Amino acid sequence: MDTQQKINWHKINLPWINRFWEDLNLHNLARLNPHWYLPKKFETKSFEVEDAFLKKNLKISLEQKFNPQDKIWQAKIEPLGLSLWAREADAGNNTEIAYSFSEPEDENLSKWALYWLTSLREYYRLYTGKGINKTIWRFIMNKIWLPMNPTQRKISLFIFKFTFVEMVLIAAILIGYFVYIKNK
């Protein structure tokens, strides 16, 4: 792996877990991109996507490598010339992630890559924790959230937020009823 390029590493304050990086498949990596409209079934190495952020269709080629000795993971995304990176830091007590471009980087592509890294970090956070909550959220992420396209995710989030507001309003009405009307 070419780690000689200038890469700006970011600590994510999560312990390094070799197994996660070994098991991360290209389907999940592609689905973690928050702007890609992916087909339901697609070839792992090469596929067409509609990118909502860049506002264009792309023929993407994905390749990932994991070096267990150096504890470095890399995913290459062509034709964008983007590489996503992860490595062990602080003797396994931390993980660092980064991105790099093989060509001069464009500000739009940098923002786009940061959104993808943020999504990857949150997915990784679910795998570093223990307990029933993390297990349930991993299940929801893998079986429900990742298969959705960006529009479906926005609609689901809107419905969830709207339902929460409804429940708060119903609770406020019930509390108001029992406190002010029932007690008179």
C-alpha positions as CSV (number, residue, x, y, z in Angstrom):
1,M,0.0,0.0,0.0
2,D,1.2,3.4,-0.9
3,T,1.3,5.4,2.3
4,Q,4.1,7.7,1.1
5,Q,1.6,10.4,-0.1
6,K,0.7,13.3,2.2
7,I,-2.3,12.2,4.1
8,N,-4.0,14.2,6.9
9,W,-5.0,11.6,9.5
10,H,-7.9,12.2,11.9
11,K,-8.2,10.4,15.2
12,I,-11.7,9.1,15.9
13,N,-11.3,8.1,19.5
14,L,-12.4,4.5,18.9
15,P,-10.2,1.4,19.6
16,W,-8.7,-0.4,16.6
17,I,-10.6,-3.6,15.7
18,N,-8.8,-5.7,13.1
19,R,-11.9,-7.9,12.5
20,F,-14.1,-5.0,11.4
21,W,-11.6,-3.9,8.7
22,E,-11.1,-7.5,7.6
23,D,-14.8,-8.1,7.3
24,L,-15.9,-4.8,5.8
25,N,-17.3,-5.8,2.4
26,L,-17.5,-3.6,-0.6
27,H,-21.3,-3.7,-0.7
28,N,-21.5,-2.1,2.8
29,L,-18.7,0.3,2.0
30,A,-20.6,1.5,-1.1
31,R,-23.8,1.8,0.8
32,L,-22.2,3.9,3.4
33,N,-21.8,6.7,0.9
34,P,-24.7,9.0,1.9
35,H,-25.1,10.4,-1.7
36,W,-25.1,7.3,-3.9
37,Y,-28.3,5.9,-5.4
38,L,-27.2,2.2,-5.8
39,P,-29.1,-0.5,-7.6
40,K,-30.6,-3.2,-5.4
41,K,-28.1,-5.7,-6.7
42,F,-24.8,-4.6,-8.1
43,E,-21.5,-6.1,-9.0
44,T,-19.0,-5.6,-6.2
45,K,-16.0,-4.3,-8.1
46,S,-17.6,-2.1,-10.8
47,F,-21.1,-0.6,-10.9
48,E,-23.1,2.5,-12.0
49,V,-24.3,5.0,-9.4
50,E,-26.2,8.3,-9.4
51,D,-24.5,10.7,-7.1
52,A,-26.8,13.2,-5.5
53,F,-24.0,15.5,-4.2
54,L,-21.9,15.7,-7.4
55,K,-25.1,15.6,-9.5
56,K,-23.9,13.1,-12.1
57,N,-23.9,9.4,-13.0
58,L,-20.6,7.6,-12.4
59,K,-19.2,4.2,-13.3
60,I,-17.5,3.3,-10.1
61,S,-14.7,0.8,-9.5
62,L,-14.1,-0.1,-5.9
63,E,-11.1,-2.0,-4.5
64,Q,-10.1,-2.4,-0.9
65,K,-7.0,-3.8,0.8
66,F,-6.2,-4.6,4.4
67,N,-2.7,-5.2,5.6
68,P,-3.0,-7.0,9.0
69,Q,0.8,-6.6,9.8
70,D,0.8,-2.8,9.3
71,K,-2.8,-2.5,10.4
72,I,-3.7,-0.3,7.5
73,W,-7.0,-0.5,5.5
74,Q,-7.4,1.3,2.2
75,A,-10.3,1.6,-0.3
76,K,-9.7,3.0,-3.8
77,I,-12.6,4.6,-5.7
78,E,-12.1,5.1,-9.4
79,P,-12.5,7.2,-11.6
80,L,-12.5,9.8,-8.8
81,G,-8.9,9.0,-7.7
82,L,-10.1,8.8,-4.1
83,S,-8.6,6.6,-1.4
84,L,-10.2,6.1,2.0
85,W,-7.7,5.0,4.7
86,A,-7.8,3.7,8.3
87,R,-5.0,2.7,10.5
88,E,-4.3,1.7,14.1
89,A,-3.0,4.4,16.4
90,D,-1.8,4.6,20.0
91,A,-1.0,0.9,20.2
92,G,-4.6,-0.1,19.3
93,N,-6.3,2.3,21.7
94,N,-7.3,4.6,18.8
95,T,-8.1,4.5,15.1
96,E,-7.2,7.1,12.5
97,I,-9.1,7.7,9.3
98,A,-8.2,9.8,6.3
99,Y,-8.8,10.3,2.6
100,S,-6.5,11.2,-0.3
101,F,-6.8,12.0,-4.0
102,S,-4.4,10.8,-6.7
103,E,-5.1,14.1,-8.6
104,P,-5.3,17.6,-7.2
105,E,-8.3,17.7,-4.9
106,D,-11.4,19.6,-5.7
107,E,-13.2,21.3,-2.8
108,N,-16.5,19.6,-3.7
109,L,-14.8,16.2,-3.8
110,S,-13.2,16.9,-0.4
111,K,-16.6,17.7,1.2
112,W,-18.0,14.6,-0.5
113,A,-15.1,12.4,0.9
114,L,-15.6,13.8,4.4
115,Y,-19.3,12.9,4.3
116,W,-18.3,9.3,3.4
117,L,-15.7,9.2,6.1
118,T,-18.2,10.5,8.7
119,S,-20.6,7.7,7.7
120,L,-17.8,5.1,7.9
121,R,-16.8,6.4,11.3
122,E,-20.4,6.1,12.6
123,Y,-20.7,2.6,11.2
124,Y,-17.4,1.7,12.9
125,R,-18.6,3.2,16.2
126,L,-21.4,0.6,16.2
127,Y,-18.9,-2.2,16.0
128,T,-16.6,-0.9,18.8
129,G,-19.3,-0.9,21.5
130,K,-20.6,-3.8,23.4
131,G,-24.2,-4.4,24.6
132,I,-27.7,-4.9,23.4
133,N,-28.1,-1.3,22.2
134,K,-25.2,-1.5,19.8
135,T,-26.3,-5.0,18.6
136,I,-29.8,-3.7,17.9
137,W,-28.5,-0.6,16.1
138,R,-26.1,-2.7,14.0
139,F,-29.0,-4.9,13.0
140,I,-31.1,-1.8,12.0
141,M,-28.1,-0.3,10.1
142,N,-27.3,-3.5,8.2
143,K,-30.8,-4.7,7.4
144,I,-32.9,-1.5,7.2
145,W,-30.8,1.7,6.8
146,L,-27.9,0.6,4.4
147,P,-30.2,-0.9,1.8
148,M,-32.1,2.4,1.5
149,N,-31.2,5.0,-1.1
150,P,-30.6,8.7,0.1
151,T,-34.2,9.8,-0.6
152,Q,-35.6,6.9,1.3
153,R,-33.3,7.7,4.3
154,K,-34.5,11.3,4.3
155,I,-38.1,10.3,4.2
156,S,-37.6,7.8,7.0
157,L,-35.8,10.3,9.1
158,F,-38.6,12.9,8.5
159,I,-41.3,10.3,9.5
160,F,-39.3,9.4,12.6
161,K,-38.9,13.1,13.7
162,F,-42.5,13.8,12.9
163,T,-43.7,10.8,15.0
164,F,-41.5,12.0,17.9
165,V,-43.1,15.5,17.7
166,E,-46.5,13.9,17.6
167,M,-45.8,11.8,20.7
168,V,-44.5,14.9,22.6
169,L,-47.6,16.8,21.7
170,I,-49.9,14.0,22.8
171,A,-48.0,13.7,26.1
172,A,-48.3,17.5,26.6
173,I,-52.1,17.4,25.9
174,L,-52.6,14.5,28.3
175,I,-50.5,16.1,31.0
176,G,-52.4,19.4,30.5
177,Y,-55.7,17.6,30.6
178,F,-54.9,15.7,33.9
179,V,-53.2,18.7,35.6
180,Y,-55.6,21.5,34.7
181,I,-59.0,19.9,33.8
182,K,-59.2,16.8,36.0
183,N,-57.9,18.6,39.1
184,K,-60.6,21.3,39.0
